[in-house]
Amino acid sequence: MNFFQNISFVFLTLLMFISCQEKEPILPTILEPTNLVVDVEIVGADAANPFGDGSGVVNFTAFADNAISYQFINNNVTTVAPNGEASYSFSTTGVNTYTIMVIATGAGGITNSQLIEVEVFASYEAPEDLLQMLVADGSRTWRIKSEANGHFGLGPVGGNIPTEWYGAAANEKSATGMYDDRYIFNADGSFTFITNSVNDANGVDPSGTVFGRVNLINELGAHNETPNGADIENYPLNDFTSQWSLSAPDGLETLTLSGTAFLGYYTGGNHQYQIFSRSANEMVLRTVDGNTEFTWWFILIADDAGTPEPPTVDVTYSNLIWSDEFDTNGAPNAANWTYDIGTGTNGWGNNESQYYTNRADNVIVEDGMLKIIAKQENFSGSSYTSARLKTQGLFDFTYGRVDIRAKLPEGGGTWPALWMLGSNFETVSWPACGELDIMEHVGNNQNVVQAAIHTPSSFGNTTNKGEVTVSNVSSEFHVYSINWSANEISFLVDDEIYYTYNPATKDSQTWPFNADQFLIMNIAMGGNLGGAIDSAFSQSTMEIDYVRVYQ
């Protein structure tokens, strides 16, 4: 018995020893970067111009065996360059010598470094008013002008029309991590990026988030954020410093940021921002992304510029020319309204699920309100019914203002709309006739109201659109408006503009809005914009207090 106990003890001890051995951590291999080589390109340097072409731009490319990242240090400012590439634009006029430290880092944090000296010629002297605008007293802070339409957007490479293809509506990107960023162009040439200005209220907190282009933003480091389309929103990034400089290639004033520094939205590329226009407190910038896919546009405003005036309409219309107050119970006034009936072609062209009727079950005036009612019911092969009213053939107009006071339906899959269509659509077809969506709401995105403009140059999933968050759209009445002039079209909620359309070139492709339009009001179910219909949906109502048209 003692023999077997001793054997068992030895066996258990051996198992414990083996078990402990298996739990020993496996340490990563520590490798020192070796053979560090730094290639230096002084832009424009040749036999006649050994110090460059006067732009002051120098490109560095570092490579070392076993290196996993690189850093460049200039004037005590560190730029992280995972791919080993960095570009500097030296702006001190004349021929000057600069010292750059290049650090290669390997696994385990072991580093290897080199000091590189370059002699560079810079001929550009920035005008004093530009320097004063950027720096002011040495601590001026800039931000994206989020309250303005078109503060962020894109267009074709080489384009000269700001946000030609897409411009964000005021405050449209409030959930992306961009609007709390702050930028400081320090007098010593350093650039400070504060990634969250709000959390610094009780002391410096360097943590924050930023906004950028999918894949390109990977240049800032690995991340776990799920793309929203082609965007990465709320990418975690701490405050950082870099360098800034000014130049004027081809006579265009240009801001250059070193390393991976950026403004507004990370687009990669050469990190150069042309100053398209500027005033004492504001500037419009453009840059081409690293994919050479778009030109990106930004409006920056100085924090000390004061509170901006709210946008206003260009023409004020006050003469009431047509209205319906819905004061008589029963069917809507036949002198004002007619109907679309049925399912249209392919769900009215949008894969919608409802059958439109003119029954009292779906449209009725009572208690001083027009009520459009969407219902779940089997009717003529459709699973839902609703109504679509229009003034086609009864009333149309060119230019003016429309006010519609309404309370919107709710429920996943509901898609109420208040809109206008060119009266000539039966002869020129859509989108040549032009379409103006005064208000669209999607029950799957409650309280977010949209406006959209469809033209031959942008239709279907149009880029000409804006949106705004409005509280309690299904429990309270709000006034949805459009102000349409010969030059621009503004969309308002409760008399506040949230999107304005004003293309630089008003031709038939961008501006089919010099002819009559008629009014349409409806609730669609599902479809391309409405999305999935809640399986528990039974019915919901849009109530309309009045429709008024002014010229």
C-alpha positions as CSV (number, residue, x, y, z in Angstrom):
1,M,0.0,0.0,0.0
2,N,2.8,2.4,0.9
3,F,4.5,1.6,-2.4
4,F,1.5,2.5,-4.4
5,Q,1.0,5.7,-2.4
6,N,4.6,6.7,-3.1
7,I,4.2,6.0,-6.8
8,S,1.0,8.1,-6.8
9,F,2.8,11.0,-5.1
10,V,5.6,11.0,-7.7
11,F,3.1,10.8,-10.5
12,L,1.0,13.8,-9.2
13,T,4.2,15.8,-8.6
14,L,5.2,15.1,-12.2
15,L,1.8,16.2,-13.5
16,M,2.0,19.5,-11.5
17,F,5.5,20.1,-12.8
18,I,4.4,19.6,-16.4
19,S,1.2,21.7,-15.8
20,C,3.3,24.6,-14.4
21,Q,5.7,24.3,-17.3
22,E,2.7,24.6,-19.8
23,K,1.5,27.8,-18.1
24,E,4.9,29.5,-18.6
25,P,4.3,32.6,-20.9
26,I,5.6,32.6,-24.4
27,L,7.6,35.9,-24.7
28,P,7.7,37.6,-28.1
29,T,10.9,37.5,-30.0
30,I,12.8,40.8,-29.4
31,L,14.5,42.0,-32.6
32,E,16.5,45.1,-33.0
33,P,16.0,47.0,-36.2
34,T,19.1,46.9,-38.3
35,N,20.4,48.5,-41.5
36,L,18.4,51.6,-41.1
37,V,18.4,53.5,-44.4
38,V,16.7,56.9,-44.9
39,D,16.1,58.2,-48.4
40,V,15.8,62.0,-48.7
41,E,14.1,63.7,-51.7
42,I,14.3,67.5,-51.8
43,V,11.5,68.4,-54.2
44,G,12.8,70.1,-57.3
45,A,16.4,69.5,-56.5
46,D,18.7,69.2,-59.5
47,A,22.2,70.3,-60.6
48,A,21.1,73.9,-61.0
49,N,19.0,73.9,-57.8
50,P,20.7,71.7,-55.3
51,F,18.5,72.9,-52.4
52,G,15.2,72.4,-54.2
53,D,12.7,74.5,-56.2
54,G,11.8,76.9,-53.4
55,S,8.8,75.0,-52.2
56,G,10.7,73.9,-49.1
57,V,9.2,70.4,-49.4
58,V,11.3,67.4,-48.4
59,N,10.1,63.8,-48.6
60,F,11.7,61.1,-46.3
61,T,11.4,57.4,-46.7
62,A,12.9,55.1,-44.0
63,F,13.5,51.4,-44.1
64,A,15.2,49.0,-41.6
65,D,15.2,45.2,-41.3
66,N,13.0,44.0,-38.4
67,A,11.3,47.4,-38.0
68,I,7.5,47.5,-37.4
69,S,7.1,51.3,-37.2
70,Y,8.9,54.6,-37.6
71,Q,9.0,58.0,-36.0
72,F,10.3,61.3,-37.3
73,I,11.2,64.1,-34.9
74,N,11.6,67.7,-36.0
75,N,11.8,70.7,-33.7
76,N,10.8,68.4,-30.8
77,V,7.6,67.3,-32.6
78,T,7.2,63.6,-33.1
79,T,5.4,62.2,-36.2
80,V,4.4,58.6,-36.2
81,A,4.8,57.0,-39.7
82,P,3.9,53.3,-39.7
83,N,4.9,53.0,-43.3
84,G,8.2,54.9,-42.9
85,E,7.2,57.8,-45.1
86,A,7.0,61.5,-44.0
87,S,6.9,64.8,-45.8
88,Y,7.9,68.2,-44.4
89,S,7.4,71.6,-45.9
90,F,10.0,74.0,-44.5
91,S,8.9,77.6,-44.7
92,T,11.7,79.7,-43.4
93,T,12.8,81.7,-46.4
94,G,16.3,81.2,-47.8
95,V,18.6,78.2,-47.6
96,N,18.4,76.6,-44.1
97,T,19.7,73.5,-42.5
98,Y,17.3,71.2,-40.6
99,T,18.0,68.2,-38.5
100,I,15.5,65.3,-38.5
101,M,15.8,62.3,-36.1
102,V,14.5,59.1,-37.7
103,I,13.7,56.2,-35.3
104,A,12.9,52.7,-36.3
105,T,11.1,50.5,-33.7
106,G,11.2,46.7,-33.6
107,A,9.2,44.1,-31.7
108,G,9.6,44.5,-28.0
109,G,10.2,48.3,-28.3
110,I,13.9,48.1,-29.3
111,T,14.9,51.1,-31.5
112,N,17.5,52.2,-33.9
113,S,17.9,55.8,-35.0
114,Q,19.7,58.2,-37.3
115,L,20.1,62.0,-37.4
116,I,19.6,63.4,-40.9
117,E,20.6,66.9,-41.9
118,V,19.1,68.5,-45.0
119,E,19.7,71.9,-46.6
120,V,16.5,73.3,-48.1
121,F,15.6,76.4,-50.0
122,A,12.3,78.1,-49.4
123,S,11.3,81.2,-51.4
124,Y,7.7,81.7,-50.3
125,E,6.9,84.4,-47.8
126,A,3.3,84.1,-46.5
127,P,1.4,87.4,-46.5
128,E,1.0,89.0,-43.1
129,D,-2.8,88.9,-43.2
130,L,-2.7,85.1,-43.8
131,L,-0.4,84.6,-40.9
132,Q,-2.5,86.9,-38.7
133,M,-5.7,85.0,-39.7
134,L,-4.2,81.6,-38.8
135,V,-2.2,82.4,-35.7
136,A,-3.7,85.8,-34.4
137,D,-2.1,86.2,-30.9
138,G,-0.4,82.9,-31.0
139,S,-3.1,80.7,-29.6
140,R,-6.0,81.0,-32.0
141,T,-8.3,77.9,-32.1
142,W,-10.1,76.7,-35.2
143,R,-13.0,74.2,-35.7
144,I,-15.2,72.8,-38.4
145,K,-18.1,75.3,-39.0
146,S,-20.7,72.6,-38.2
147,E,-23.6,75.1,-38.1
148,A,-23.2,75.9,-41.9
149,N,-24.6,73.9,-44.8
150,G,-21.7,72.5,-46.9
151,H,-19.2,72.6,-44.0
152,F,-17.9,69.2,-45.2
153,G,-18.4,67.5,-48.5
154,L,-16.8,66.2,-51.7
155,G,-16.6,66.8,-55.4
156,P,-14.5,65.6,-58.4
157,V,-10.7,65.7,-58.4
158,G,-9.8,69.1,-59.8
159,G,-13.2,70.6,-59.2
160,N,-13.7,74.2,-58.3
161,I,-17.2,74.1,-57.0
162,P,-17.3,73.5,-53.2
163,T,-19.1,70.3,-52.2
164,E,-20.2,69.8,-55.8
165,W,-21.3,66.2,-55.4
166,Y,-22.2,66.2,-51.7
167,G,-22.3,68.8,-48.9
168,A,-23.3,68.0,-45.3
169,A,-26.3,69.9,-43.9
170,A,-25.8,71.9,-40.8
171,N,-24.9,69.6,-37.9
172,E,-25.5,66.5,-40.0
173,K,-22.3,64.8,-38.8
174,S,-22.8,65.5,-35.1
175,A,-22.4,61.8,-34.1
176,T,-19.1,61.1,-35.9
177,G,-16.5,62.6,-33.6
178,M,-15.6,65.6,-35.9
179,Y,-17.3,68.6,-34.4
180,D,-15.5,68.6,-31.0
181,D,-12.1,68.6,-32.7
182,R,-10.0,71.8,-32.4
183,Y,-6.9,72.9,-34.4
184,I,-4.2,75.4,-33.3
185,F,-1.6,76.7,-35.7
186,N,1.1,77.8,-33.3
187,A,3.5,80.6,-34.1
188,D,6.5,78.3,-33.8
189,G,5.3,76.1,-36.6
190,S,3.8,73.4,-34.5
191,F,0.3,72.2,-35.1
192,T,-1.9,71.1,-32.2
193,F,-4.9,68.8,-32.8
194,I,-7.3,68.4,-29.8
195,T,-9.5,65.4,-30.5
196,N,-12.1,66.3,-27.9
197,S,-12.4,69.9,-26.7
198,V,-15.3,69.1,-24.4
199,N,-13.5,66.8,-22.0
200,D,-10.8,69.4,-21.3
201,A,-13.2,71.5,-19.3
202,N,-11.9,70.2,-15.9
203,G,-8.3,69.7,-16.9
204,V,-6.5,68.3,-19.9
205,D,-7.8,64.9,-21.1
206,P,-6.0,63.8,-24.3
207,S,-8.5,61.1,-25.2
208,G,-11.0,61.7,-28.0
209,T,-12.4,60.4,-31.3
210,V,-12.1,61.5,-34.9
211,F,-13.8,60.9,-38.3
212,G,-12.2,59.5,-41.5
213,R,-12.3,57.5,-44.7
214,V,-12.5,53.7,-44.5
215,N,-9.1,52.0,-45.0
216,L,-7.2,55.3,-45.3
217,I,-7.7,56.0,-41.6
218,N,-5.8,52.8,-40.9
219,E,-2.7,55.0,-41.5
220,L,-3.4,56.3,-37.9
221,G,-3.1,52.7,-36.6
222,A,-5.3,49.6,-36.2
223,H,-8.9,50.0,-35.0
224,N,-12.0,47.9,-34.3
225,E,-14.7,50.4,-35.5
226,T,-17.3,49.0,-37.9
227,P,-17.5,51.1,-41.1
228,N,-20.7,53.1,-41.7
229,G,-20.7,52.9,-45.5
230,A,-17.3,54.3,-46.5
231,D,-16.8,56.2,-43.2
232,I,-15.1,55.3,-39.9
233,E,-16.9,57.2,-37.2
234,N,-15.6,57.9,-33.7
235,Y,-12.1,56.4,-34.3
236,P,-10.3,56.6,-30.9
237,L,-7.3,59.0,-31.1
238,N,-5.5,61.1,-28.5
239,D,-4.5,64.7,-28.9
240,F,-1.3,65.1,-30.9
241,T,1.1,67.6,-32.3
242,S,2.7,68.0,-35.7
243,Q,4.1,70.7,-37.9
244,W,2.3,73.2,-40.2
245,S,3.7,75.4,-43.0
246,L,2.5,77.6,-45.8
247,S,3.4,77.6,-49.5
248,A,1.9,78.7,-52.8
249,P,2.4,76.2,-55.6
250,D,0.9,77.5,-58.8
251,G,0.0,80.7,-56.9
252,L,-2.5,78.8,-54.6
253,E,-2.1,79.4,-50.9
254,T,-1.6,75.9,-49.4
255,L,-1.5,74.6,-45.8
256,T,0.8,71.6,-45.3
257,L,0.6,69.4,-42.2
258,S,3.4,67.0,-41.5
259,G,3.1,63.2,-41.0
260,T,-0.5,62.0,-40.6
261,A,-1.9,65.2,-39.2
262,F,-5.2,66.3,-40.8
263,L,-8.2,68.6,-40.6
264,G,-11.8,67.6,-40.2
265,Y,-11.9,64.1,-41.8
266,Y,-9.0,61.8,-42.4
267,T,-8.4,61.4,-46.1
268,G,-4.7,60.5,-46.3
269,G,-3.0,61.8,-49.4
270,N,-0.3,64.5,-49.2
271,H,-1.9,66.3,-46.2
272,Q,-1.9,69.5,-48.2
273,Y,-5.0,71.8,-48.0
274,Q,-5.4,74.5,-50.6
275,I,-7.0,77.6,-49.2
276,F,-9.9,78.1,-51.7
277,S,-11.1,81.3,-50.0
278,R,-10.6,83.1,-46.7
279,S,-11.7,86.0,-44.6
280,A,-10.5,87.3,-41.3
281,N,-12.2,84.5,-39.3
282,E,-13.1,81.8,-41.8
283,M,-11.6,79.7,-44.6
284,V,-12.7,77.1,-47.2
285,L,-10.2,74.3,-47.7
286,R,-9.9,71.5,-50.2
287,T,-7.7,68.4,-50.4
288,V,-7.4,65.3,-52.6
289,D,-7.6,62.0,-50.8
290,G,-5.0,59.2,-50.8
291,N,-7.1,57.2,-53.3
292,T,-7.2,60.1,-55.8
293,E,-11.0,59.6,-55.7
294,F,-12.4,62.9,-54.5
295,T,-11.6,66.4,-53.7
296,W,-12.8,67.0,-50.1
297,W,-14.0,70.4,-48.9
298,F,-14.1,71.9,-45.4
299,I,-15.2,75.2,-43.9
300,L,-13.1,76.1,-40.8
301,I,-14.0,79.0,-38.5
302,A,-12.1,80.5,-35.6
303,D,-13.5,79.9,-32.2
304,D,-13.2,83.6,-31.4
305,A,-15.2,84.6,-34.5
306,G,-18.4,85.1,-32.4
307,T,-21.8,83.5,-32.8
308,P,-22.8,83.3,-36.4
309,E,-26.0,84.7,-37.7
310,P,-28.5,82.0,-38.6
311,P,-29.0,81.4,-42.3
312,T,-31.8,83.3,-44.0
313,V,-33.9,82.8,-47.1
314,D,-32.9,84.9,-50.1
315,V,-36.5,85.9,-51.0
316,T,-39.3,86.4,-48.5
317,Y,-42.8,85.4,-49.7
318,S,-45.7,86.8,-47.7
319,N,-48.7,86.9,-50.1
320,L,-50.9,83.9,-49.4
321,I,-52.1,82.6,-52.8
322,W,-53.5,79.1,-51.9
323,S,-54.3,77.1,-48.8
324,D,-56.4,74.3,-47.3
325,E,-57.2,74.6,-43.6
326,F,-59.2,71.4,-43.5
327,D,-62.1,72.9,-41.6
328,T,-64.9,70.8,-43.3
329,N,-65.3,67.2,-42.1
330,G,-65.6,64.4,-44.6
331,A,-63.6,63.8,-47.8
332,P,-60.8,66.3,-48.7
333,N,-62.0,69.2,-50.8
334,A,-62.2,67.9,-54.4
335,A,-61.4,71.4,-55.8
336,N,-58.0,71.1,-54.1
337,W,-57.1,67.4,-54.1
338,T,-57.1,64.3,-56.3
339,Y,-55.5,60.9,-55.7
340,D,-53.1,58.3,-57.0
341,I,-54.7,54.9,-56.7
342,G,-53.2,51.4,-56.7
343,T,-49.7,50.2,-56.4
344,G,-48.0,51.9,-59.4
345,T,-45.2,50.2,-61.2
346,N,-43.0,48.2,-59.0
347,G,-44.5,49.8,-55.8
348,W,-44.5,53.3,-57.3
349,G,-40.9,52.8,-58.5
350,N,-39.6,52.3,-54.9
351,N,-40.6,48.7,-54.1
352,E,-43.3,50.0,-51.7
353,S,-45.8,47.6,-50.1
354,Q,-49.0,49.7,-49.8
355,Y,-52.1,50.0,-52.0
356,Y,-53.2,53.6,-52.3
357,T,-57.0,54.2,-52.0
358,N,-59.3,57.2,-51.6
359,R,-61.5,55.4,-49.0
360,A,-62.4,57.1,-45.7
361,D,-60.5,54.3,-44.0
362,N,-57.3,55.8,-45.4
363,V,-58.0,59.5,-45.9
364,I,-60.5,61.8,-44.1
365,V,-61.0,65.3,-42.7
366,E,-62.2,65.5,-39.2
367,D,-61.6,67.7,-36.1
368,G,-59.9,70.3,-38.3
369,M,-57.3,67.9,-39.5
370,L,-56.6,66.0,-42.7
371,K,-55.8,62.4,-41.7
372,I,-53.8,60.1,-43.9
373,I,-54.0,56.6,-42.4
374,A,-51.7,53.7,-43.2
375,K,-53.1,50.3,-42.2
376,Q,-52.1,46.7,-42.2
377,E,-54.8,44.8,-44.1
378,N,-55.1,42.6,-47.1
379,F,-56.5,44.7,-50.0
380,S,-56.3,43.9,-53.7
381,G,-53.2,41.8,-53.3
382,S,-51.4,44.1,-51.0
383,S,-50.8,43.7,-47.3
384,Y,-51.1,47.5,-46.5
385,T,-53.3,50.4,-47.5
386,S,-52.7,54.1,-47.4
387,A,-53.4,57.3,-49.4
388,R,-51.6,59.7,-51.7
389,L,-53.2,63.1,-52.3
390,K,-52.0,65.6,-55.0
391,T,-52.9,68.9,-56.5
392,Q,-52.0,67.8,-60.0
393,G,-54.3,69.5,-62.6
394,L,-55.9,71.6,-59.8
395,F,-53.1,73.8,-58.5
396,D,-49.4,74.3,-59.3
397,F,-47.0,77.2,-59.1
398,T,-43.5,78.5,-59.8
399,Y,-41.4,80.0,-57.0
400,G,-42.8,80.7,-53.5
401,R,-43.0,79.2,-50.0
402,V,-45.0,76.2,-48.8
403,D,-45.8,75.7,-45.1
404,I,-47.3,72.4,-43.9
405,R,-48.1,71.9,-40.3
406,A,-48.1,68.2,-39.6
407,K,-47.8,65.4,-37.0
408,L,-46.1,62.3,-38.5
409,P,-47.0,58.6,-38.2
410,E,-44.7,56.3,-36.3
411,G,-43.7,52.6,-36.6
412,G,-41.0,50.7,-38.4
413,G,-41.6,50.8,-42.2
414,T,-43.6,54.0,-42.3
415,W,-42.4,56.5,-44.8
416,P,-44.5,59.7,-44.8
417,A,-43.6,62.4,-47.4
418,L,-44.6,66.0,-48.2
419,W,-43.3,66.8,-51.6
420,M,-43.5,68.5,-55.0
421,L,-43.2,67.2,-58.6
422,G,-42.7,69.1,-61.8
423,S,-46.1,69.5,-63.6
424,N,-44.5,68.5,-66.9
425,F,-43.4,65.1,-65.7
426,E,-45.8,63.2,-68.0
427,T,-44.1,64.8,-71.0
428,V,-40.4,65.1,-70.0
429,S,-40.5,62.2,-67.4
430,W,-38.7,62.0,-64.1
431,P,-36.1,63.2,-63.1
432,A,-36.1,65.8,-65.9
433,C,-39.2,67.4,-64.4
434,G,-37.5,67.9,-61.0
435,E,-38.6,66.7,-57.6
436,L,-38.6,68.7,-54.3
437,D,-39.0,66.6,-51.1
438,I,-40.1,69.1,-48.4
439,M,-40.2,66.4,-45.7
440,E,-39.5,62.7,-45.6
441,H,-39.4,60.7,-42.4
442,V,-38.5,57.0,-41.8
443,G,-40.1,55.2,-38.9
444,N,-37.0,53.1,-38.6
445,N,-35.0,56.3,-37.9
446,Q,-37.4,58.1,-35.7
447,N,-37.2,61.9,-35.4
448,V,-34.7,62.4,-38.2
449,V,-36.4,64.5,-40.9
450,Q,-34.9,64.7,-44.4
451,A,-35.1,67.0,-47.4
452,A,-34.0,66.0,-50.9
453,I,-33.8,67.4,-54.4
454,H,-33.9,65.1,-57.5
455,T,-32.5,66.4,-60.8
456,P,-31.1,64.8,-63.9
457,S,-27.6,65.3,-62.4
458,S,-28.5,63.6,-59.1
459,F,-31.5,61.4,-58.7
460,G,-32.6,58.2,-56.9
461,N,-30.1,58.0,-54.1
462,T,-29.4,61.7,-54.6
463,T,-26.5,63.6,-53.1
464,N,-28.6,66.8,-52.9
465,K,-30.1,66.3,-49.5
466,G,-30.1,67.4,-45.9
467,E,-31.4,66.1,-42.6
468,V,-32.1,67.4,-39.1
469,T,-33.2,65.8,-35.8
470,V,-36.5,67.1,-34.6
471,S,-37.9,66.1,-31.3
472,N,-41.3,64.4,-31.0
473,V,-42.3,64.4,-34.6
474,S,-45.0,61.8,-34.0
475,S,-46.5,63.3,-30.9
476,E,-46.3,67.1,-31.7
477,F,-47.0,69.3,-34.7
478,H,-44.2,70.9,-36.5
479,V,-44.2,73.2,-39.6
480,Y,-42.3,71.8,-42.5
481,S,-41.4,74.4,-45.2
482,I,-39.7,75.0,-48.5
483,N,-38.6,78.4,-49.8
484,W,-38.1,78.3,-53.6
485,S,-36.7,81.2,-55.5
486,A,-35.0,81.5,-58.9
487,N,-31.6,81.2,-57.3
488,E,-31.9,78.8,-54.4
489,I,-34.1,76.4,-52.5
490,S,-34.2,76.2,-48.7
491,F,-35.8,73.7,-46.4
492,L,-37.0,74.6,-42.9
493,V,-38.5,73.1,-39.8
494,D,-40.3,75.5,-37.5
495,D,-38.9,78.4,-39.5
496,E,-35.3,77.3,-39.1
497,I,-33.2,76.5,-42.3
498,Y,-31.4,73.2,-42.2
499,Y,-30.5,72.7,-45.8
500,T,-30.1,75.0,-48.8
501,Y,-29.6,74.0,-52.5
502,N,-27.8,76.5,-54.6
503,P,-25.8,75.0,-57.5
504,A,-23.2,77.2,-59.1
505,T,-24.4,76.3,-62.6
506,K,-28.1,76.4,-63.1
507,D,-28.6,74.4,-66.3
508,S,-31.2,71.8,-67.1
509,Q,-29.2,69.1,-65.4
510,T,-29.0,70.8,-62.1
511,W,-31.9,73.2,-62.1
512,P,-35.2,72.0,-63.7
513,F,-36.9,74.3,-61.2
514,N,-38.0,77.2,-63.4
515,A,-41.4,75.7,-64.1
516,D,-44.5,74.8,-62.3
517,Q,-44.7,72.1,-59.6
518,F,-47.6,70.6,-57.8
519,L,-48.0,69.3,-54.2
520,I,-48.2,65.6,-53.0
521,M,-48.8,64.2,-49.5
522,N,-48.6,60.5,-48.7
523,I,-47.6,57.6,-46.4
524,A,-45.7,54.8,-48.1
525,M,-44.9,51.5,-46.4
526,G,-41.5,49.8,-46.7
527,G,-39.7,50.3,-49.9
528,N,-36.2,51.5,-50.7
529,L,-36.2,54.2,-48.1
530,G,-38.9,53.0,-45.6
531,G,-37.1,49.7,-45.0
532,A,-38.3,46.7,-43.0
533,I,-41.9,47.0,-41.8
534,D,-42.5,46.1,-38.1
535,S,-44.3,42.8,-37.9
536,A,-46.4,44.3,-35.1
537,F,-47.5,47.3,-37.2
538,S,-51.3,47.7,-37.4
539,Q,-51.9,51.3,-38.4
540,S,-50.6,54.9,-37.9
541,T,-51.8,58.3,-39.0
542,M,-50.3,61.5,-40.4
543,E,-52.3,64.5,-39.3
544,I,-52.1,67.8,-41.3
545,D,-53.4,71.0,-39.8
546,Y,-52.9,73.2,-42.9
547,V,-51.1,73.6,-46.2
548,R,-50.3,77.2,-47.2
549,V,-48.6,78.6,-50.3
550,Y,-47.1,82.1,-50.4
551,Q,-45.7,84.2,-53.3
